[in-house]
């Protein structure tokens, strides 16, 4: 039986009809295989919630356990510690961990967004421009896309990152720190960004940054697990493909499922949904992004190694190509 357990509390493809027909045969001929996946509790993880809700994991022959965490960095950590078989995380999390270990691989990107992370301040603070953030404190989730996004924004605005202090704060606590003026701004992903704006109301200040960074969320696993569980991974990817096609063909129903699953409201879902592009893929853009982030981390002394990893060695396209030969261009 499928299970969703909160950890912090303890485009292209075959049609759904064809996939269901195939998986129905699979389900009746082959015993379901158990797979646990740590997922960041965000709409970015929608394909996993949809696949569980609509029974696509079951149809693909997967006895799924979704383990919810508050951020891709925590999702990766759960996988790395053996608390889950697979994990969802941003490209930045992949980059930071590539400097620490080489025992994992990216299996697929499943969503992209150029507006998921936002930098939010308070109008009453008087810090109304990026320049006003000099000599101020900004809350970030260290080792995640939040940190990279904040530093990239400052660089684009011509602000020396050394003139700004970044404070490591969990995303669920950032708003409180901002309201108490312990920090001048927060760099945070959805739905925390929307909740912050909702709480601050007219006092909310969003620094313009849409299109600055194209965030990807990816499915990763240890290489040892991939080598020993090729069938499990194939079935998971199949279920995700079915879920993404469902999202494409049934946006209203998909938004309703995510709204209920994540306890969100209609205004937020309608606002954020157009920013998401759900699709299984592996391409050169991911490699370029990882390399760019790695150079940034090295230049800012955020990692000890001074050499950019070869990210081709961190991507295993074989399972995705087996499902959809055209989904990978690597």
N, C-alpha and C positions, 0 to 999 in steps of 0.2 A: 504493500500500500504506500502511496506517495506521502511524503511528510515534509512540511515546511517547519524548520526549527530555528528560531532566532538565536544566533550565537551569543549576542550581547545580553540575552536573558538567561542563560545557563552557563530581391528581385528577380533573381533568375533561378529557375529550378523546375522540377516536375510539379504537376498540379497536385493540389491537396487530395483530389479524388484518387489519383494514381498512387500517391504516397500512402493514403489510408488503405487502399486495396492491398498494396505490398505489405504494409505493416500488420494488417489483419492476418495475413498468412503467416508472417513472422511470429506474431503473438500466439497463434494457435499451434505452431509447429515447434517453436523454440522457447525454452524456459526464460522468463525475464531475467535480465542481469542487473544487479544492484550497482548504482552509481550515486555518489554524493558530490554535490557541487556547492561551493561557497559562493554566494551572490551578493553583490552590493545592493542594499535596499534603496533603489533608485529606479525611475522609469527607464533608464538606460538598460536595465536588465529585463525589460518587458518580454523578449522572446522566451525567456525561461519561465516567467510567470504564466504566460499564455500557453506554453507547451504543457505545463503542469495542469492548468485549469481546464484546458480543452481535451486533455487525455492523450496528447500527442506522444509524450514519453511512453505511456503505457502501450500505445499503438505500435511504437517503434521497438517494443520489447525491453523497456528500461524501467526498473523499479527505482524511482528517483527519490532522493532526499535533497531538498534545497535548504542550505544553511545560510540564513541571512546575517549580514554584518553591515556596519555603517561606514562603507568606503572600500574601494578596490584594494587599498594597501592592506587592510585587515583580511580581505578575502584571499589575497595572495599568501599572507602569513599563515592562514588556516591551512591552505593547501601545502605549503612548505613544511609545516609541522606534522602533516599527516592527518589533520582533522577532517580533510575533505580530499576527494580524488582529483577534482578539477576546480578551477577558480575563474572568476570574472574580474578583470582589472583594466585600468587605463594604460595607455602606452607609456606614460611617465613612470608608473609603478614597475613596468617591465624594465625600463631603462635603469632605474635606481638599483633594482635587484640584479641586473646583469653585471654590475660591478662587484657584487658580493658572492654570486654563485653562477654556475654554468650547467646546472642539472635540470633545467626546465626548458620547455618549448612553447611557442605560440601555435595554436591549432587553427584559429580563425579570428578575424575581426567580425563582429556581428552588428555593430551600430557605430555611426559617426554623428557628431554634433559640433557646430561652430558657435554654440551659444549656451552650453550647459553650465559652464563655470562663470561666475560674475564677481566683480569687486564692488562691495557695497559699503557705504559710509553713512554718516548722519549729516543732514543739511545744517542742523543747528550747531554742529561742531565748527563750522566755518571752513572746513577743508573741502572746498567745492571744486577744486581742480586737481589734476594729477600732481602738479608742481607743489601743491600744499601738503602733499604726503611726505615731503622731505623731512627728515629728522623725526618722523612719526613711527608708530608701531603698526604692523599689519599682521592679522591672524592668518596663519596658513596651517594646513595639515602636512607636516613634514613628510617627505618621501612620496608625495602624491602629485596628481595633476594640479592641485591647488597651489602648491609651492612654485612649480614651473610657470603656471599662468601668471601669478603675481609678479615674478621676476621678469617675465617676458613683457608684461604690460609696462612696468617701470622702464625697461630698456627702450621700448617703442616710444615712450613719452620723453625720452632723453634724461631720465633720472638715474643717477648713479645708485646702484643697489646698495652700496656701502653706506649711503646716507639714510637708508630705511632699515629699521629693525624688524625682522620677521619673527613672530612668536608662534611656537607650535601649540595649537589648541585643537581639540577634537571638534569636528564640525557641529555636533549637537550643542556645544557650549559656546560657540563663537558669538552668537547673537547676544547672549548675556554679557560677554566681555565688551561688545560694542556699545550696548546700552549703558553700561557702567563707565564707559569712556576709558577703559583699560587699553583699548586699541583704537586707532583712527579709522580702520577699515578692515574688512574681512574678505578673504578670497575663498569662495565656497561654491560647491556644486549644488545642483537641484536634488531634492526639493527644498534643501535648507536655504537657498537663496530666496526662493519665493516666500517661504515662511518668515524670513527676516524682513522682507519688504512688506509683508502683510502685517507684521507686528509694528513696524516703524511707521507705516502709513505715509502721511505727507512728509515725514521727516526722513524718509528713505532717499538715499542718493545712490544711483547706479552709475559708476564710471563707464563711459562708452567703450565697449571692448568686443562687440559681436564681430565675428569673422577673424579675430586676432589669432585664434588657436583652434585647429580642427581636432577635437578630442575623439579618440577611438576607444571603444571598450572591446576587450578581447578575451577569448577562452584560452587558458593556459593549464599545463599539467607538467608533472615531473616526467622526465624522459623515461625513467624506469617504468612508470605506470603506462605510458604510451606504448612502449614495446611489449608489455605483457597484457594489454587490454585493448587491442585494436578493434575488436568487435563492439565493445562498450562505447568507444569513441565514435565509431561509425553510426551507431544507433542514436547517440546523443545529437550528432550533427544532423541526422535525418529528422529528428524531432524538432530541432531548431529551424530547419528549412521549412517544415510544415507550419510552424508557428509564425515565421516571417511572412509566408504567403497569406496566412490568415489575417495578420495585421494589415497587409496591403489591401486585401479584399474586403475586410470588415473593420474599418477604422473606428467606427462608433462603438461596436461591441468590444473591441480591444481596449479602447480608452475606459470603458465602463469596468472591465475586469481589473485594470491597473488602478483605477480610482479606488475600488473596493479593497484590493490587496494591500495598497500602500496608505490607505486612509487619507486620500487626497480629495480635493474638491474639484468641481467641474471647471471653474475659472482657471485653476492651475493647469489641468490636463489640456484644456483647449489652447492655452497660452504656449506650453512647451512642446506639444506634439509636433508641430510643423518643423521644428528644429532637428528632428531625428530622422536619420536615414538608416533603416534596418536592412542589412544585406550581409550574407556570408561572403567573405572575400579575404584575399591575401595579395597585396600588391606592393609596388615599389614605393608608394607614398608612405606606407608604414615604416619601411626601412629608412627612408629619408628623415622622417619625423624622429625616429629613435636615435639616429646619428646626430641630428641637430640638438636634441635634448642632451645627449651624452657630452657633446662639446660644451654646451652651456654649463653642465654640472662640473666639468673639469675646470673650465675657466673661472668658476665661482668657488672653487675649492670645496665642493660639496661631496666629492668622492676622493678616495686616496689614489687610485690608479690614474695615470696620465695618458692612457691610450684608449681610444674609442673601440669598444668591442666590435667584433664582426657579427652583426645581427643576422646575417644569413644563417649562422650556426644556431640561432635561437628560434628559428621558424621551421616547423615541420608541416609541410603542405600536403604530404601524402594522403592523410585521411580525408582532407577536403577535396583534393583532386579525384580521389576514388568516388566521391559522391557527386561532385560537379566539376568536371575537367576544366571548364571555362572560368571557374571562380577564382583561380589563382593565376597570377601573371609573373610569378617569381620562378 
